[in-house]
Amino acid sequence: MAKTSVVARSKKEPKFSSRLVRRCFCCGRAHGYMRDFDICRICFRELVREGKIPGMTKASW
């Protein structure tokens, strides 16, 4: 879980567009972020396992 101050700082409008930091809205993680879902890979995996993301299932072959 990211610090509250880090999450608050990332929500502010950056001075330059290259400074934009995308964070997971669940936990605030910056790395492993998936733009299509706006969450990190860890939260994505948990939500898929719980069946909360429609159309996604755990792989089995």
Jmol script that loads the backbone (N, CA, C; Angstrom):
load data "model"
ATOM      1  N   MET A   1       0.848  -1.173   0.000  1.00  0.00           N
ATOM      2  CA  MET A   1       0.000   0.000   0.000  1.00  0.00           C
ATOM      3  C   MET A   1       0.894   1.237   0.000  1.00  0.00           C
ATOM      4  N   ALA A   2       0.627   2.139  -0.916  1.00  0.00           N
ATOM      5  CA  ALA A   2       1.413   3.364  -1.020  1.00  0.00           C
ATOM      6  C   ALA A   2       1.036   4.337   0.094  1.00  0.00           C
ATOM      7  N   LYS A   3       2.004   5.186   0.447  1.00  0.00           N
ATOM      8  CA  LYS A   3       1.734   6.207   1.462  1.00  0.00           C
ATOM      9  C   LYS A   3       0.651   7.159   0.971  1.00  0.00           C
ATOM     10  N   THR A   4      -0.114   7.669   1.891  1.00  0.00           N
ATOM     11  CA  THR A   4      -1.198   8.583   1.562  1.00  0.00           C
ATOM     12  C   THR A   4      -0.681   9.838   0.881  1.00  0.00           C
ATOM     13  N   SER A   5       0.463  10.344   1.329  1.00  0.00           N
ATOM     14  CA  SER A   5       1.010  11.562   0.736  1.00  0.00           C
ATOM     15  C   SER A   5       1.442  11.332  -0.711  1.00  0.00           C
ATOM     16  N   VAL A   6       1.959  10.146  -1.022  1.00  0.00           N
ATOM     17  CA  VAL A   6       2.396   9.828  -2.385  1.00  0.00           C
ATOM     18  C   VAL A   6       1.184   9.737  -3.312  1.00  0.00           C
ATOM     19  N   VAL A   7       0.113   9.117  -2.838  1.00  0.00           N
ATOM     20  CA  VAL A   7      -1.108   8.998  -3.634  1.00  0.00           C
ATOM     21  C   VAL A   7      -1.715  10.383  -3.866  1.00  0.00           C
ATOM     22  N   ALA A   8      -1.738  11.218  -2.838  1.00  0.00           N
ATOM     23  CA  ALA A   8      -2.284  12.566  -2.971  1.00  0.00           C
ATOM     24  C   ALA A   8      -1.467  13.399  -3.958  1.00  0.00           C
ATOM     25  N   ARG A   9      -0.151  13.254  -3.925  1.00  0.00           N
ATOM     26  CA  ARG A   9       0.718  13.995  -4.837  1.00  0.00           C
ATOM     27  C   ARG A   9       0.496  13.554  -6.283  1.00  0.00           C
ATOM     28  N   SER A  10       0.236  12.253  -6.496  1.00  0.00           N
ATOM     29  CA  SER A  10       0.031  11.760  -7.860  1.00  0.00           C
ATOM     30  C   SER A  10      -1.307  12.203  -8.438  1.00  0.00           C
ATOM     31  N   LYS A  11      -2.263  12.561  -7.586  1.00  0.00           N
ATOM     32  CA  LYS A  11      -3.578  13.002  -8.060  1.00  0.00           C
ATOM     33  C   LYS A  11      -3.569  14.458  -8.512  1.00  0.00           C
ATOM     34  N   LYS A  12      -2.560  15.225  -8.087  1.00  0.00           N
ATOM     35  CA  LYS A  12      -2.454  16.619  -8.506  1.00  0.00           C
ATOM     36  C   LYS A  12      -2.091  16.698  -9.988  1.00  0.00           C
ATOM     37  N   GLU A  13      -2.510  17.782 -10.617  1.00  0.00           N
ATOM     38  CA  GLU A  13      -2.160  18.001 -12.023  1.00  0.00           C
ATOM     39  C   GLU A  13      -0.662  18.328 -12.108  1.00  0.00           C
ATOM     40  N   PRO A  14       0.107  17.552 -12.909  1.00  0.00           N
ATOM     41  CA  PRO A  14       1.545  17.814 -12.987  1.00  0.00           C
ATOM     42  C   PRO A  14       1.858  19.078 -13.785  1.00  0.00           C
ATOM     43  N   LYS A  15       3.009  19.664 -13.475  1.00  0.00           N
ATOM     44  CA  LYS A  15       3.449  20.861 -14.175  1.00  0.00           C
ATOM     45  C   LYS A  15       3.748  20.551 -15.639  1.00  0.00           C
ATOM     46  N   PHE A  16       4.315  19.393 -15.889  1.00  0.00           N
ATOM     47  CA  PHE A  16       4.621  18.937 -17.244  1.00  0.00           C
ATOM     48  C   PHE A  16       3.964  17.578 -17.455  1.00  0.00           C
ATOM     49  N   SER A  17       3.492  17.324 -18.677  1.00  0.00           N
ATOM     50  CA  SER A  17       2.750  16.092 -18.950  1.00  0.00           C
ATOM     51  C   SER A  17       3.615  14.832 -18.791  1.00  0.00           C
ATOM     52  N   SER A  18       4.926  14.966 -18.936  1.00  0.00           N
ATOM     53  CA  SER A  18       5.802  13.806 -18.806  1.00  0.00           C
ATOM     54  C   SER A  18       5.965  13.359 -17.352  1.00  0.00           C
ATOM     55  N   ARG A  19       5.523  14.184 -16.416  1.00  0.00           N
ATOM     56  CA  ARG A  19       5.635  13.840 -14.999  1.00  0.00           C
ATOM     57  C   ARG A  19       4.422  13.082 -14.477  1.00  0.00           C
ATOM     58  N   LEU A  20       3.454  12.805 -15.337  1.00  0.00           N
ATOM     59  CA  LEU A  20       2.241  12.115 -14.931  1.00  0.00           C
ATOM     60  C   LEU A  20       2.571  10.711 -14.434  1.00  0.00           C
ATOM     61  N   VAL A  21       2.079  10.368 -13.250  1.00  0.00           N
ATOM     62  CA  VAL A  21       2.293   9.046 -12.676  1.00  0.00           C
ATOM     63  C   VAL A  21       0.932   8.377 -12.519  1.00  0.00           C
ATOM     64  N   ARG A  22       0.754   7.276 -13.203  1.00  0.00           N
ATOM     65  CA  ARG A  22      -0.501   6.541 -13.095  1.00  0.00           C
ATOM     66  C   ARG A  22      -0.364   5.527 -11.971  1.00  0.00           C
ATOM     67  N   ARG A  23      -1.369   5.499 -11.099  1.00  0.00           N
ATOM     68  CA  ARG A  23      -1.349   4.594  -9.963  1.00  0.00           C
ATOM     69  C   ARG A  23      -2.634   3.791  -9.903  1.00  0.00           C
ATOM     70  N   CYS A  24      -2.537   2.623  -9.303  1.00  0.00           N
ATOM     71  CA  CYS A  24      -3.694   1.760  -9.082  1.00  0.00           C
ATOM     72  C   CYS A  24      -4.653   2.460  -8.132  1.00  0.00           C
ATOM     73  N   PHE A  25      -5.945   2.483  -8.465  1.00  0.00           N
ATOM     74  CA  PHE A  25      -6.889   3.177  -7.598  1.00  0.00           C
ATOM     75  C   PHE A  25      -7.213   2.358  -6.358  1.00  0.00           C
ATOM     76  N   CYS A  26      -6.920   1.066  -6.368  1.00  0.00           N
ATOM     77  CA  CYS A  26      -7.179   0.221  -5.186  1.00  0.00           C
ATOM     78  C   CYS A  26      -6.092   0.393  -4.123  1.00  0.00           C
ATOM     79  N   CYS A  27      -4.831   0.184  -4.543  1.00  0.00           N
ATOM     80  CA  CYS A  27      -3.745   0.148  -3.563  1.00  0.00           C
ATOM     81  C   CYS A  27      -2.728   1.282  -3.721  1.00  0.00           C
ATOM     82  N   GLY A  28      -2.730   1.987  -4.845  1.00  0.00           N
ATOM     83  CA  GLY A  28      -1.802   3.086  -5.049  1.00  0.00           C
ATOM     84  C   GLY A  28      -0.478   2.671  -5.652  1.00  0.00           C
ATOM     85  N   ARG A  29      -0.352   1.435  -6.078  1.00  0.00           N
ATOM     86  CA  ARG A  29       0.891   0.928  -6.656  1.00  0.00           C
ATOM     87  C   ARG A  29       1.156   1.597  -8.002  1.00  0.00           C
ATOM     88  N   ALA A  30       2.410   1.982  -8.264  1.00  0.00           N
ATOM     89  CA  ALA A  30       2.766   2.672  -9.500  1.00  0.00           C
ATOM     90  C   ALA A  30       3.295   1.706 -10.563  1.00  0.00           C
ATOM     91  N   HIS A  31       3.962   0.660 -10.168  1.00  0.00           N
ATOM     92  CA  HIS A  31       4.544  -0.285 -11.121  1.00  0.00           C
ATOM     93  C   HIS A  31       3.575  -1.427 -11.391  1.00  0.00           C
ATOM     94  N   GLY A  32       3.660  -2.004 -12.575  1.00  0.00           N
ATOM     95  CA  GLY A  32       2.763  -3.089 -12.944  1.00  0.00           C
ATOM     96  C   GLY A  32       1.343  -2.605 -13.171  1.00  0.00           C
ATOM     97  N   TYR A  33       1.210  -1.373 -13.651  1.00  0.00           N
ATOM     98  CA  TYR A  33      -0.092  -0.732 -13.845  1.00  0.00           C
ATOM     99  C   TYR A  33      -0.647  -1.089 -15.210  1.00  0.00           C
ATOM    100  N   MET A  34      -1.923  -1.444 -15.271  1.00  0.00           N
ATOM    101  CA  MET A  34      -2.592  -1.766 -16.534  1.00  0.00           C
ATOM    102  C   MET A  34      -3.556  -0.636 -16.868  1.00  0.00           C
ATOM    103  N   ARG A  35      -3.286   0.079 -17.955  1.00  0.00           N
ATOM    104  CA  ARG A  35      -4.101   1.234 -18.325  1.00  0.00           C
ATOM    105  C   ARG A  35      -5.535   0.852 -18.667  1.00  0.00           C
ATOM    106  N   ASP A  36      -5.741  -0.313 -19.279  1.00  0.00           N
ATOM    107  CA  ASP A  36      -7.085  -0.709 -19.695  1.00  0.00           C
ATOM    108  C   ASP A  36      -8.037  -0.830 -18.514  1.00  0.00           C
ATOM    109  N   PHE A  37      -7.506  -1.213 -17.355  1.00  0.00           N
ATOM    110  CA  PHE A  37      -8.346  -1.449 -16.186  1.00  0.00           C
ATOM    111  C   PHE A  37      -8.096  -0.457 -15.051  1.00  0.00           C
ATOM    112  N   ASP A  38      -7.078   0.388 -15.168  1.00  0.00           N
ATOM    113  CA  ASP A  38      -6.706   1.369 -14.142  1.00  0.00           C
ATOM    114  C   ASP A  38      -6.340   0.732 -12.807  1.00  0.00           C
ATOM    115  N   ILE A  39      -5.806  -0.483 -12.844  1.00  0.00           N
ATOM    116  CA  ILE A  39      -5.366  -1.160 -11.623  1.00  0.00           C
ATOM    117  C   ILE A  39      -4.031  -1.850 -11.874  1.00  0.00           C
ATOM    118  N   CYS A  40      -3.361  -2.217 -10.799  1.00  0.00           N
ATOM    119  CA  CYS A  40      -2.072  -2.904 -10.925  1.00  0.00           C
ATOM    120  C   CYS A  40      -2.306  -4.394 -11.178  1.00  0.00           C
ATOM    121  N   ARG A  41      -1.248  -5.084 -11.507  1.00  0.00           N
ATOM    122  CA  ARG A  41      -1.350  -6.499 -11.852  1.00  0.00           C
ATOM    123  C   ARG A  41      -1.803  -7.355 -10.678  1.00  0.00           C
ATOM    124  N   ILE A  42      -1.443  -6.971  -9.473  1.00  0.00           N
ATOM    125  CA  ILE A  42      -1.797  -7.753  -8.289  1.00  0.00           C
ATOM    126  C   ILE A  42      -3.289  -7.643  -8.004  1.00  0.00           C
ATOM    127  N   CYS A  43      -3.814  -6.411  -8.018  1.00  0.00           N
ATOM    128  CA  CYS A  43      -5.251  -6.209  -7.809  1.00  0.00           C
ATOM    129  C   CYS A  43      -6.043  -6.825  -8.950  1.00  0.00           C
ATOM    130  N   PHE A  44      -5.509  -6.742 -10.177  1.00  0.00           N
ATOM    131  CA  PHE A  44      -6.174  -7.335 -11.335  1.00  0.00           C
ATOM    132  C   PHE A  44      -6.343  -8.838 -11.141  1.00  0.00           C
ATOM    133  N   ARG A  45      -5.281  -9.478 -10.697  1.00  0.00           N
ATOM    134  CA  ARG A  45      -5.319 -10.935 -10.489  1.00  0.00           C
ATOM    135  C   ARG A  45      -6.343 -11.314  -9.421  1.00  0.00           C
ATOM    136  N   GLU A  46      -6.396 -10.550  -8.333  1.00  0.00           N
ATOM    137  CA  GLU A  46      -7.351 -10.826  -7.265  1.00  0.00           C
ATOM    138  C   GLU A  46      -8.788 -10.640  -7.739  1.00  0.00           C
ATOM    139  N   LEU A  47      -9.056  -9.561  -8.487  1.00  0.00           N
ATOM    140  CA  LEU A  47     -10.408  -9.292  -8.959  1.00  0.00           C
ATOM    141  C   LEU A  47     -10.870 -10.326  -9.984  1.00  0.00           C
ATOM    142  N   VAL A  48      -9.945 -10.789 -10.830  1.00  0.00           N
ATOM    143  CA  VAL A  48     -10.291 -11.830 -11.803  1.00  0.00           C
ATOM    144  C   VAL A  48     -10.615 -13.123 -11.076  1.00  0.00           C
ATOM    145  N   ARG A  49      -9.828 -13.457 -10.070  1.00  0.00           N
ATOM    146  CA  ARG A  49     -10.057 -14.689  -9.323  1.00  0.00           C
ATOM    147  C   ARG A  49     -11.414 -14.669  -8.619  1.00  0.00           C
ATOM    148  N   GLU A  50     -11.824 -13.493  -8.144  1.00  0.00           N
ATOM    149  CA  GLU A  50     -13.115 -13.350  -7.476  1.00  0.00           C
ATOM    150  C   GLU A  50     -14.275 -13.245  -8.455  1.00  0.00           C
ATOM    151  N   GLY A  51     -13.968 -13.079  -9.749  1.00  0.00           N
ATOM    152  CA  GLY A  51     -15.012 -12.979 -10.765  1.00  0.00           C
ATOM    153  C   GLY A  51     -15.648 -11.607 -10.854  1.00  0.00           C
ATOM    154  N   LYS A  52     -14.951 -10.567 -10.427  1.00  0.00           N
ATOM    155  CA  LYS A  52     -15.499  -9.219 -10.409  1.00  0.00           C
ATOM    156  C   LYS A  52     -15.235  -8.445 -11.706  1.00  0.00           C
ATOM    157  N   ILE A  53     -14.394  -8.981 -12.591  1.00  0.00           N
ATOM    158  CA  ILE A  53     -14.151  -8.356 -13.879  1.00  0.00           C
ATOM    159  C   ILE A  53     -14.836  -9.229 -14.939  1.00  0.00           C
ATOM    160  N   PRO A  54     -15.895  -8.719 -15.571  1.00  0.00           N
ATOM    161  CA  PRO A  54     -16.651  -9.540 -16.523  1.00  0.00           C
ATOM    162  C   PRO A  54     -15.831  -9.903 -17.753  1.00  0.00           C
ATOM    163  N   GLY A  55     -15.985 -11.120 -18.203  1.00  0.00           N
ATOM    164  CA  GLY A  55     -15.288 -11.596 -19.398  1.00  0.00           C
ATOM    165  C   GLY A  55     -13.904 -12.150 -19.150  1.00  0.00           C
ATOM    166  N   MET A  56     -13.409 -12.076 -17.926  1.00  0.00           N
ATOM    167  CA  MET A  56     -12.074 -12.577 -17.606  1.00  0.00           C
ATOM    168  C   MET A  56     -12.190 -13.812 -16.719  1.00  0.00           C
ATOM    169  N   THR A  57     -11.418 -14.821 -17.046  1.00  0.00           N
ATOM    170  CA  THR A  57     -11.371 -16.031 -16.231  1.00  0.00           C
ATOM    171  C   THR A  57      -9.932 -16.454 -16.051  1.00  0.00           C
ATOM    172  N   LYS A  58      -9.705 -17.255 -15.054  1.00  0.00           N
ATOM    173  CA  LYS A  58      -8.371 -17.775 -14.801  1.00  0.00           C
ATOM    174  C   LYS A  58      -8.015 -18.767 -15.909  1.00  0.00           C
ATOM    175  N   ALA A  59      -6.817 -18.701 -16.397  1.00  0.00           N
ATOM    176  CA  ALA A  59      -6.396 -19.570 -17.490  1.00  0.00           C
ATOM    177  C   ALA A  59      -6.295 -21.017 -17.026  1.00  0.00           C
ATOM    178  N   SER A  60      -6.764 -21.916 -17.875  1.00  0.00           N
ATOM    179  CA  SER A  60      -6.604 -23.354 -17.627  1.00  0.00           C
ATOM    180  C   SER A  60      -6.537 -24.055 -18.974  1.00  0.00           C
ATOM    181  N   TRP A  61      -5.531 -24.867 -19.137  1.00  0.00           N
ATOM    182  CA  TRP A  61      -5.369 -25.594 -20.411  1.00  0.00           C
ATOM    183  C   TRP A  61      -4.859 -26.978 -20.186  1.00  0.00           C
TER     184      TRP A  61
END
end "model"
wireframe off; spacefill off
backbone 0.3
color backbone group
